[in-house]
Amino acid sequence: MDRAIFAAGCFWGVESKFKEVAGVTETTVGYTGGSTVEPSYEEVCNGDTGHAEAVEVIYDEEEVPYQELLDLFWECHNPTTLNREGPDVGRQYRSAIFYTSEEQKKLAQQSKEDLNNSVTYDDPIVTEIEEAGPFYEAEEYHQDYLDK
C-alpha cells in the first residue's frame, strides 16, 4: 500500500471524494504542514498552528495510480484561490500536496505545471507542494463525517 496526503479546503468533502475511488483502502482526516504537535481542531481553526486540514489516503498503486489521485485532487477544489475554498478562509484551508516520495513530488510538480499551462483556469495555481511531515489524526467525530 502507498500513502498520499492532500489538502483542499475543508477535509470532510475531500475525504468523501477519495473514499469513492476504487483502490483507495483507507482515508483519515487530520492536520499537517504546521508546527504544533498534536493540534486540536480548535487550535487549527484559530490559524496559529500552520497546519492545513488534510486527508491521508492509503491506496493500492496497482489499482489506482498516484496520477489518478492527483487528477481527482485538482478536480475537487479550486486550486487558484489562496488560503480559501468556498466560504472557508484561512491558511488551514490552503491547497497543498504533501508528497511522501520523490516520485510523488515529480508527478505533483508536473501535473501542476501542466494545469497552469492549460486553459482550465484564468488564474495561476497556488497549490503548495511540500514534503510530508507529521500527520495528526483529527478527532473521531471528524472521521467519515459526511457518512455520519
N, C-alpha and C positions, 0 to 999 in steps of 0.2 A: 504494500500500500504506500501511496505517496501522500504528501501533505501540502496544501496551499492555503494562503491567508489573503483575504480580500476585505477592503473597507470601502463602502459605497453609500454612506448615509446611515440611516437607522438600520441596525443589524437584523431586525425582525423580518423585514421584507426580503433582504438579501439572502438570509438563511433559507427562506421558503423557496426561492428560485433555485438554489443549488440542491436542495433536497429532492427536487423533481428529476434530476439528471441521473440517468442510468449509469452506473459505475461509481457514483458517489455513495460511499457506505456509511458516512457519519458526518454530521455538521455540529459545530459548537459555536455559540456566540460568546464574544468576550471582548477584551481590551488589549491593545498592543500599540507599540510605536511611541510610548511615552517613558517617563522616568519614575513614576510612582510604583512601588512594589505592592502587589495585591490591592489594586484600587477598587473602590466600590462604585456602583452606578452613580451615586450622588456626587462623588468626587470627580468622576469623568464628566458628568453633565455640567459641573461648575467650570470646566475648561482649564483647570490648573494642572492636570496630570500630564498633558501632552499626548495622552492615549487617544486612539480612534476606536469607535465601535467597529468591530470586525467579525468576520466569520472564518473559522478554521474548517477547512474541507479535507476530509480523508477520502481518497479516491483510488481506484484501480486504473493505472495508466494504460493498461492493455484494453480496458473497456471504454475509457473516456480520456483522450489525450489532454494534456495541460492546455494546449491551444484552444480546445473547445471550451474549457472553463474560462479562459481569457475572453473568448467571444461573448460568453454569457455575462461576464463581468461588465464588459463595455456596453452591452445592450440593456442592462438592468438599472442604469442610472445615467445622469448627465455628467460626464467627466470634464466638462468645461466650466463648471461653477466652483469657485474656490471656497472651500470650507462650508459647503452648503449642499443639501439635497432636498429639494422641495421646501417645505416650511421649516426644516431643521437647519439651524445655523450654528456654526462654531467649528473649531478645529477637530473636535471629536467626530464630526460628520464628514471629514475630508475623504476624497477619493484617493485610495492608495493600494498598491500591490506590494505585499511583503513576501519577497521571494525566499525560498528555502534551499535553492541550489543555483549554481552558475547557469545551468540550462534554463531554469525558470527566469532568471534575470535577463538572459539573452532574448528569450521569447517575449517577455513582457516589454522590453525596450523596443523590440522590432514591431510588435503589434501597436504600441503607442505611436511610433513613428509612422507606420502605415496609416493609422487612423488620422493622424494630423495631416498627412499628405492627401487624404481622400476628400471628397466634398460632403462628407457626412455632417460636419459641424462648421458653422461660420467662425466660431471662436476656437482658440488653441486649447488642447487638452492640458489640464492642470494636475492630472493624476501623478502622485508621487510613487516612485519605485525605489524601495529600500529593502535592505536585508532584514529578514525576520529576526526579531529579538524575542524576549519572553512573551508568551501569550497567557493572559489571565482569564480564566473562565468566568463569565458573568454569573450572576446569581441565578439560582434554579428557576425562578419564575420567569426569567427571560428566555430560557431554553424552549425551543419549539413553541414560541409564544403564539404565533398565528394559528397553529394547530389546536391550541388550548382554547 
